[in-house]
Amino acid sequence: MKTVLLLAVSVTLSSCALPQGGMKRGLDGAAGQPAQQQYFVDETVDIVTDPPGAKIFVNDAFVGYAPVRADVRRTWRGDPRYQMTLDNVKIEARPVEAGQCAQSGVFGQGSVKSPPQVRFSMASCAAAAPVRARGKK
């Protein structure tokens, strides 16, 4: 009787050891880890340059020539049991004409919403410090 009872308990416990559907591969590729749900926020940002026509990159991906509207998907990072943070958005305007300077900015720090419009002045170049020859004072 004890043997039958022990056998029944061991079979019951061993069947609970595997999740329903067997082992699954999580997003991190680790066997046996449950797949994690991805949380994200979709935002739209209008990017304008003065003068227009600059090449626009959002998170290092070319999205078009200014003025352009870019759809940005920001993913929540971290453990849902603790405070999570949103990815930042990097926007870069690259010049297409002589005399213009590359402009860039990082938006959405601290998980705040990205601005609905970003403007860059392509003529706003930081003045370079004069280079002095070595040995001369």
ABEGO torsion letter per residue (X at the ends): XAAAAAAAAAAAAAAAABBBGEBBBBAAGBBGBBBBBBBBBBBBBBBBBOBBGBBBBBGGBBAEBOBBBBBBBBBBBEBAABBBBBBBBBBBBBBABBGBBBBBBBBGBGGBBBBABBBBBAABBBBBBBBBBBGBX
